[in-house]
Amino acid sequence: MSVAALDTHPVPACVHGLHALLDTVSTAAWDGLDPTEVRRLLAEIGRAEARLSAHKMAAARVLEKARKAAANGDGPRPGTGTSTGATISFDFGGDRGGADALVNTAQRIEEQTTLIENALASGVISTKQADLISRALAKLPDDVTPEQRERCEETLLKDAQKLTLKDLRRRAARITDAYKKTTDEVDADEDEILRRREEEARKKTSFSMWDNNDGTVTGRFTLPEAQGAMLKTALDALAAPHQKVGTVNAATGQMDEVGFGQTYPQRLGHAFATLVEHLPADRLPTNGGVSAVVTVNLDLDTLMGGIKAAGLSDGTRISAGEARRLACSAQIVPMVLGGTSLPLDLGSANRFFNRASRRAMEKRDGGCTAPDNCDRDARWTEAHHLNPYAISKTTDIRDGALLCPFHHHRAHEQGWVGRINPDDGHVEWKLPGSDTWQRNTRWRP
C-alpha cells in the first residue's frame, strides 16, 4: 500500500485522530467533575476500550495470517518476533502473555462466533465477556447444528448485558438448554463441562512458599474453584467482625490500635494465620513417620514469664510472649526444658478445652474478656489458660478465659495477669502498670 493510500485509509486516520483527541485533555481535568458524572464517563470509557479491543483483535488476526503466509513462503514476515504475540509485545509493553492471549482470543472469536465481534466493536460487551462466550461456544458438542450454535450465541450475548462475569460463566455451563429438549440432557452436558474443567483445575493446582528473612513468609497458590470457595468462606468467617479492638492509650484514654489491621487483605491474612494455628494436626498424615503436630520448645523460666526466646520443632525462633501464647493453643504441644536443655514436661495435643468446657466459657464470658471493652463475641475468641497447662496440669473452665486473637497476643506479649473473680465467677485482668482488677464491662457490667 502506498503512502498516499495510507493518508486516506480510515484505520490510520482513526488511530492518529484518537491520539490527537487525547492530547487535548489532561488527566488532571477529571478533578473538577461531579462523582456521578465521573462514574458515567468511566463506564463510557470502558465501552470505548472494548471497541478498541475489537480493533486490536482484528489487527492481530491480520498479523497472524501474514505470519503463517510468510512461513509458507507466500510473503515477508511482518515482524521481528518468532510469533505474532512476540511481535506485538516487542512493539509495545513487553507483555508476551497478554499478546499471546490477544491473538488466541481473536482467532477463537473468528472461528467460533458470528455475532460477538460486532457486539464487542459496538461496545455492547466487554473483552472478557467476549472471550468467555467464545470459549463456551468452542466447548459445544460436535453434533450441534449451525442454527443451534447461533441460538446459543444469541442467548449468551443477551445474558452478558445483564449478568456478572461469574454468573455468565455459570450460564454458559448450561447453554445447551437453548436447544436441548429435556432437562436431563442439559444436566448431562453441564456435568461433562464441569468434569473437564475440574480435571484441568487439578492439573493447575500448586503451592509454593519462601522465607523473606524478615520474620515473614510469602506464598503463592492455585486451587480448584471448590476448594478456593471453602478457604474463602473459612477466612471470611474468621475475619468477619469489623469491630475495633485494640489497647487503650494511657495518655489519651482512646483505643489507638485496630485489631491486626484495618484493610480487608490484612484481616484475611491474620485469619489465615489463625486457621493454620487451628489445623487438626493429630488428623494429618505423618511425614516419614514424623507427626505433623508442632512442638514449642521453651525453658521453664520462659513459660513462667521470662524473656528468653523459644523455638519450634523445625528450628524457627520465636519470642517468649509468642511461645507462651502458642503453648496454650490447640494442637501446639509445649516441651518445657530444664537448665540442661532436657525435657521436664511434654504437653499433650489433647490438653485444650473440649467442646463442653468451651460452651460453658462462652456462656460465662459472653465474648472477649479484654478489659478495654472489646466487642468481639464468643464465636471469634480463643481459650486462654490463666495458668500455663504445663504447670497447672489442668484444663478447667475455672482456669480459662476467652480472648480474641488480638488480645490473646497482647496478654502474652505484655504479661497480663488474669483471675476468676471469687464473688461472681467472671474473668478479670491486671494490665501492665496497674494494680486494679479490670473486666470487660460490655459483657459483664
WOZI-V35402 format. One record per run of one state. SS is the DSSP state (helix for helix, strand for strand, loop for the rest). FROM is the first residue (numbers start at 1). TO is the last residue. Records with the same first field share a line. If there is no record, write none. Layout:
SS = FROM-TO  FROM-TO
This chain:
loop = 1-2  9-9  23-26  33-34  72-83  92-95  113-115  122-126  139-145  161-164  174-174  179-182  205-205  212-216  223-224  240-247  249-254  256-263  278-280  284-286  288-289  291-293  304-309  313-316  319-319  327-331  338-342  347-354  366-366  368-376  386-388  393-396  415-416  421-426  431-437  439-445
helix = 3-8  10-22  27-32  35-71  84-91  96-112  116-121  127-138  146-160  165-173  175-178  183-204  225-239  264-277  281-283  300-303  320-326  355-365  378-380  389-392  397-399  405-414
strand = 206-211  217-222  248-248  255-255  287-287  290-290  294-299  310-312  317-318  332-337  343-346  367-367  377-377  381-385  400-404  417-420  427-430  438-438
